[in-house]
Amino acid sequence: MSTFRELYDDFRAEVLLYVERAEVTEFVFMRYLTRGIQIFQRRTEYVVGTGMPQLHPNASGANALVWQVPADMLRAIEVFYTPTGDPTDAIRCVLQEYDQFIANVTRDPIGRLETPVDYSYWHDGRLKWISGNYAPLATIYADELHIYPPQTSGSIILRYVPDLHAISSASPQWAPWFPLSANFIPLFNSAHINPRLAPYERTFVAYSLSIYLRSKGAESFLVYEREFEQGVQEAILNKASYFREAQLDYAMAPWV
């Protein structure tokens, strides 16, 4: 595991093998590096987060309350509803695409669900709807999470794939690094990539090298582009076993 300063030094040393000067500031390097982390996460879904959506007024202006998903969510993995707010009493929801969810809600009065699979989710003594003890349905629409039957009490537990932002003053994940004049260099010298992503720090440096060398017209960028692609494929293969039972902290940042 290396600090960002050490990764920057590695980056500059390799750049000078191909060009006369490495005209990259520390901040620009961090933009390259963290953009690589973001692309890596979107392609591999390597990091998984857990959150508890909160109730907010409906965006339409109606008085109804809706569950709002985390702002950094890329994809929902599974949803649990707990009527008491106690996670040990959580009921797994049937997560569906919006169209299927609406079809099932529409068929509720006549007791006909959209697919036979929907009949297979039984939870004795839990949430009763239609003619039996069925698990609630859930769907994501825009930034809202809807469950059926509708609930405005209890709690929702959402497991999801989060986005990891490139460094920016607009990102809450990087807020401690700003303002740049006071905070950036001390953290740059001491902080490092989150340990869960650290096995691929070389992959992120390779992405940075490929972007910079391509901007300089150096054909050697292809070497590092292939190295980045190889790292992505290795992460996809390793993820299933390495993170099978792991759940990362909610609102994880790509650095510590």
C-alpha positions in Angstrom: 0.0 0.0 0.0 1.4 3.4 -1.0 0.6 7.0 -0.2 -0.7 9.2 -3.1 2.6 11.0 -3.1 4.5 7.7 -3.6 2.1 6.8 -6.5 2.7 10.2 -8.0 6.5 9.7 -7.8 6.0 6.3 -9.6 3.9 8.0 -12.2 6.5 10.7 -12.9 9.4 8.2 -13.1 7.6 6.1 -15.8 6.4 9.2 -17.7 10.0 10.3 -18.1 10.9 7.1 -19.9 8.8 8.3 -22.8 8.7 12.1 -22.7 11.2 14.8 -21.7 9.1 16.4 -19.0 6.3 15.3 -16.8 4.0 18.3 -16.8 1.5 17.0 -14.4 0.6 18.7 -11.1 -0.4 16.7 -8.0 -4.0 17.7 -8.4 -4.1 16.7 -12.1 -2.5 13.4 -11.2 -5.2 12.9 -8.6 -7.9 13.6 -11.2 -6.4 11.0 -13.5 -6.0 8.4 -10.7 -9.5 8.8 -9.2 -11.1 8.8 -12.6 -9.5 5.5 -13.1 -10.9 4.3 -9.8 -14.3 5.4 -10.8 -14.2 3.6 -14.2 -12.8 0.5 -12.5 -15.7 0.5 -10.0 -18.4 1.0 -12.6 -17.0 -1.8 -14.7 -16.3 -4.3 -11.9 -18.8 -3.4 -9.2 -16.0 -4.4 -6.9 -17.1 -2.3 -3.9 -20.5 -2.9 -2.2 -22.2 -0.6 0.2 -25.0 -0.8 2.7 -27.4 2.1 3.5 -30.7 2.9 5.2 -32.8 5.1 2.9 -34.8 7.9 4.7 -38.4 9.0 4.1 -38.7 12.3 2.2 -41.7 14.1 0.7 -42.7 13.0 -2.8 -40.9 15.0 -5.5 -44.3 15.6 -7.2 -45.3 17.9 -4.3 -47.8 15.5 -3.0 -48.1 14.9 0.8 -47.0 11.3 0.4 -43.6 10.2 1.8 -41.2 8.1 -0.2 -37.9 6.3 0.6 -35.0 8.1 -1.0 -32.0 6.0 -2.2 -28.4 7.1 -1.4 -27.1 9.7 -3.9 -24.1 7.6 -4.7 -26.0 4.5 -5.7 -25.3 2.9 -9.1 -27.3 -0.3 -8.8 -29.5 -1.9 -6.1 -28.5 -5.4 -5.1 -31.1 -6.3 -2.5 -33.7 -4.6 -0.3 -34.9 -5.5 3.2 -37.9 -4.0 5.1 -38.0 -4.2 8.9 -41.4 -3.2 10.4 -39.9 -2.7 13.8 -36.7 -0.9 12.8 -34.8 -3.9 14.2 -32.4 -5.4 11.5 -32.9 -8.8 13.0 -36.5 -8.7 12.0 -35.8 -7.7 8.4 -37.9 -9.2 5.6 -36.2 -9.6 2.2 -38.2 -7.7 -0.5 -38.7 -9.0 -4.1 -36.7 -6.4 -6.1 -38.3 -5.9 -9.5 -38.0 -3.7 -12.5 -40.4 -0.8 -12.4 -42.8 -2.1 -15.2 -43.1 -5.5 -13.5 -43.6 -3.9 -10.1 -46.5 -1.7 -11.5 -48.0 -4.8 -13.2 -48.0 -6.7 -9.9 -49.5 -3.8 -7.9 -52.2 -3.4 -10.6 -53.1 -7.1 -10.3 -53.2 -7.1 -6.5 -57.0 -6.6 -6.2 -57.6 -9.7 -8.2 -54.8 -11.7 -6.6 -52.8 -12.4 -9.8 -49.1 -11.7 -9.7 -47.0 -11.2 -12.8 -44.8 -14.2 -12.6 -45.0 -17.6 -10.8 -41.7 -16.7 -9.1 -43.5 -14.0 -7.2 -45.5 -16.7 -5.4 -42.4 -18.4 -4.0 -41.5 -15.7 -1.5 -43.3 -16.7 1.7 -42.6 -15.3 5.2 -44.9 -16.9 7.8 -46.2 -14.5 10.3 -44.8 -11.4 8.6 -46.3 -9.0 6.1 -49.7 -10.3 4.9 -51.1 -9.2 1.5 -53.3 -10.7 -1.2 -54.3 -14.1 0.1 -51.1 -15.2 1.9 -48.0 -14.2 3.7 -46.0 -12.8 0.8 -42.8 -10.8 0.9 -43.2 -7.2 -0.1 -42.2 -6.0 -3.5 -39.6 -3.3 -4.1 -38.5 -1.2 -7.1 -36.3 1.8 -7.8 -37.8 4.8 -9.8 -35.4 7.7 -10.3 -34.0 8.4 -6.8 -37.0 6.8 -5.0 -37.4 3.3 -3.6 -41.0 2.1 -3.5 -42.2 -1.0 -1.7 -45.6 -2.7 -1.8 -47.7 -2.8 0.3 -46.7 0.9 0.9 -45.0 1.5 4.3 -44.2 4.8 6.0 -42.8 3.4 9.2 -40.1 0.9 10.1 -36.8 0.9 8.2 -35.3 0.0 4.9 -31.9 -1.7 4.5 -30.5 -1.3 1.0 -27.4 -3.2 -0.3 -26.1 -1.6 -3.4 -23.2 -0.8 -5.7 -21.9 2.7 -5.0 -20.2 5.1 -7.3 -16.7 6.2 -6.3 -16.2 9.8 -7.4 -13.2 11.4 -9.0 -11.7 14.0 -6.7 -13.8 17.2 -6.8 -14.9 19.9 -4.5 -18.5 18.9 -5.5 -18.1 15.4 -4.1 -18.9 14.7 -0.4 -16.4 11.7 -0.6 -13.6 14.2 -1.1 -14.8 17.1 1.1 -11.8 16.9 3.6 -9.4 17.6 0.7 -10.8 21.1 0.2 -10.0 23.9 0.1 -7.0 22.9 -1.9 -4.7 25.6 -0.5 -5.0 24.3 3.0 -5.9 20.6 2.9 -4.8 19.1 -0.4 -1.0 18.7 0.0 -1.0 17.4 3.6 -3.5 14.7 2.6 -1.7 14.0 -0.6 1.5 13.3 1.3 -0.1 11.1 3.9 -3.3 9.5 2.7 -3.6 6.4 0.5 -6.1 4.4 -1.5 -8.8 2.6 0.6 -7.3 -0.8 1.6 -10.1 -2.7 -0.1 -9.0 -1.1 -3.4 -5.3 -1.1 -2.7 -4.5 -4.4 -4.4 -5.3 -2.6 -7.7 -3.4 0.7 -7.0 -1.0 -0.2 -9.9 -4.0 -0.6 -12.1 -5.1 3.0 -11.3 -1.6 4.3 -12.0 -1.6 2.5 -15.3 -4.8 4.3 -16.2 -3.2 7.6 -15.3 -0.2 6.8 -17.5 -2.3 5.8 -20.4 -4.3 9.1 -20.3 -1.3 11.3 -20.0 0.9 9.6 -22.6 -2.0 9.6 -25.1 -2.4 13.3 -24.6 1.3 13.7 -25.5 1.0 11.6 -28.7 3.2 8.8 -27.3 2.2 5.4 -28.7 3.4 3.8 -25.5 0.0 4.7 -23.9 -1.2 1.4 -25.4 1.0 -0.5 -23.0 -0.7 1.0 -20.0 -4.1 0.9 -21.5 -3.8 -2.9 -21.8 -2.4 -3.1 -18.2 -5.5 -1.2 -17.0 -7.8 -3.6 -18.9 -6.0 -6.6 -17.5 -6.5 -5.2 -13.9 -10.2 -4.7 -14.5 -10.6 -8.3 -15.8 -8.6 -9.7 -12.8 -10.9 -7.8 -10.4 -14.0 -9.2 -12.0 -12.6 -12.7 -11.6 -11.5 -12.2 -8.1 -14.5 -10.3 -6.8 -16.8 -13.3 -6.3 -14.6 -15.0 -3.8 -12.8 -12.1 -2.2 -16.0 -10.0 -1.5 -18.6 -12.7 -1.4 -19.6 -12.1 2.3 -18.2 -8.6 2.7 -20.2 -5.5 3.1 -18.4 -2.1 3.1 -19.3 0.9 5.2 -22.1 3.1 3.9 -20.8 6.1 1.9 -17.3 4.7 1.5 -14.7 7.0 0.2 -12.0 5.8 -2.2 -9.2 7.0 0.2 -8.3 6.8 3.9 
